[in-house]
């Protein structure tokens, strides 16, 4: 039996496009998954979905400096390319694009993509400039890969809506597909930043999805929205979270605040435990949500 060919890794846009052009000549449909590495089962689920939706799957690994604030964790963000590449190969990824910073942002780079309407509050307020950095790098990656479809996790729900809008507004032909959040057995959403949690913090962190589910159930049951959100915030602080950036009920399409379950809705939260900031979201009226 012949040994399987190793998954190729390319570092330049030129090499990426050369591979994609060959696939196109063969009539293959191309799917893309963008990541910052430190891959977990949630990322790999995105690649598996890419394999289902395309003949060829590309993953990218790039720790994007533009989306980190001055006092955030750019320097200590986990980097483990060899392990990540092995994991991607194990789920059938066809190509890894892992460019250096000067390939993405060469000398003289002077363009920024800014998406209005869905980025101003929630994480946009808590992390000024974050979504400009996300929009800029994702616009570049979509243009560089020229994939037919790109898969993004719903855990970063505000990011997903931002990317959908930029693709629509900039006439980028790549279809943007959301994939449900992948969770641990106890309900905590998988995140690369979970690695920062101590054992005690990890035990307490599960209160984030629990508080959100309790708030969603209360709202479905007729409790006033503001009261349910306040109860979730107090529960998190009581469980040892040091700060709650937000717990909000929002329109699932526009992220506008809502106070009645008369449309597709999303409950979104961000809270800090120790030195780690965790985010999560859940659909509240599932029967209405797409």
C-alpha positions, -999 to 999 in steps of 0.1 A, spaced: 0 0 0 13 34 -10 19 59 18 -5 89 18 10 121 4 16 146 31 -6 177 32 11 205 13 19 238 32 23 270 12 34 304 25 28 328 -4 -3 340 -22 13 331 -55 17 294 -45 -18 293 -30 -33 306 -62 -13 282 -83 -26 252 -64 -62 265 -66 -59 272 -103 -49 235 -108 -80 224 -89 -101 247 -109 -88 232 -142 -98 198 -129 -134 211 -122 -131 209 -84 -152 230 -60 -130 247 -34 -139 253 3 -120 274 28 -116 275 66 -97 305 81 -81 301 115 -54 315 138 -41 280 147 -41 263 181 -67 241 165 -93 221 185 -122 199 176 -143 229 167 -119 240 140 -116 204 127 -154 203 124 -153 233 101 -128 215 79 -150 184 79 -179 206 68 -156 221 41 -149 186 28 -186 179 26 -193 211 7 -163 210 -16 -140 187 -35 -110 204 -20 -105 220 14 -80 247 23 -73 258 59 -54 289 67 -33 296 99 -24 333 105 -23 350 139 -36 383 127 -20 412 145 -46 437 133 -74 422 154 -55 423 187 -57 454 209 -27 470 226 -31 450 258 -44 417 244 -27 384 240 -10 386 206 24 376 219 12 347 240 -15 334 216 -7 297 212 13 288 181 17 251 172 19 248 135 33 212 134 5 198 156 -21 218 137 -9 206 103 -10 170 115 -46 175 128 -57 191 96 -42 162 75 -61 138 98 -94 152 88 -87 153 51 -76 189 46 -59 193 11 -38 223 17 -26 246 45 -19 282 38 3 296 66 18 329 54 43 350 74 32 385 85 51 402 57 32 382 31 -1 394 44 10 429 53 40 438 31 59 471 35 36 500 26 4 481 33 -22 509 39 -57 496 34 -83 488 61 -117 472 57 -144 485 80 -179 471 82 -206 493 97 -239 482 112 -230 450 130 -196 459 146 -202 489 167 -212 474 200 -208 440 219 -173 429 210 -169 460 189 -173 481 220 -153 459 242 -124 455 217 -121 487 197 -106 481 162 -110 444 165 -136 440 137 -116 462 114 -87 438 118 -110 408 112 -126 423 82 -93 433 66 -77 399 70 -107 379 60 -113 401 29 -77 394 20 -80 356 26 -112 353 6 -96 372 -23 -64 352 -20 -80 317 -19 -109 325 -43 -128 296 -28 -164 287 -37 -175 285 -1 -160 294 33 -170 279 66 -170 300 98 -180 289 133 -211 304 150 -193 307 183 -179 340 169 -214 351 159 -208 388 155 -177 380 134 -198 357 112 -224 384 105 -195 409 98 -180 385 73 -213 379 56 -219 416 52 -184 424 39 -187 395 13 -221 409 2 -210 445 1 -177 439 -17 -193 415 -42 -169 387 -31 -185 356 -47 -175 331 -20 -206 317 -2 -203 323 36 -216 294 57 -220 293 95 -214 261 114 -229 254 148 -207 259 179 -189 228 190 -189 223 228 -173 202 255 -195 175 272 -204 200 300 -215 227 275 -185 250 274 -178 263 239 -145 251 225 -120 279 221 -82 282 217 -82 305 247 -96 278 269 -60 266 272 -53 297 294 -77 285 321 -65 270 353 -82 239 366 -103 260 389 -112 285 363 -121 258 338 -145 243 364 -161 277 369 -162 286 332 -190 262 326 -213 287 343 -212 308 312 -233 284 290 -254 274 320 -263 311 328 -271 317 292 -294 287 289 -311 297 321 -317 332 308 -329 319 275 -353 295 292 -366 324 314 -372 347 284 -390 319 265 -411 314 296 -422 351 296 -398 367 320 -389 403 312 -357 403 290 -338 429 312 -345 409 343 -333 376 328 -302 392 315 -294 408 349 -299 375 366 -274 359 341 -248 386 349 -252 382 386 -249 344 383 -216 348 364 -202 372 389 -213 350 418 -195 320 401 -162 338 401 -161 357 368 -142 389 374 -162 410 349 -191 406 325 -186 427 293 -222 420 281 -251 396 282 -275 407 255 -305 395 235 -302 406 198 -318 403 165 -302 372 149 -297 390 115 -289 426 125 -277 424 161 -301 452 170 -313 450 206 -347 434 211 -370 430 240 -396 407 226 -393 372 210 -411 382 178 -382 374 154 -351 352 152 -330 361 182 -296 354 196 -284 356 232 -247 367 233 -223 370 262 -187 378 270 -172 375 304 -137 374 320 -124 347 344 -89 351 356 -69 365 326 -92 349 300 -120 364 281 -147 339 270 -175 345 245 -206 325 237 -240 327 221 -271 306 217 -303 308 197 -333 317 219 -363 310 197 -349 281 178 -381 275 158 -378 310 142 -340 310 137 -326 299 104 
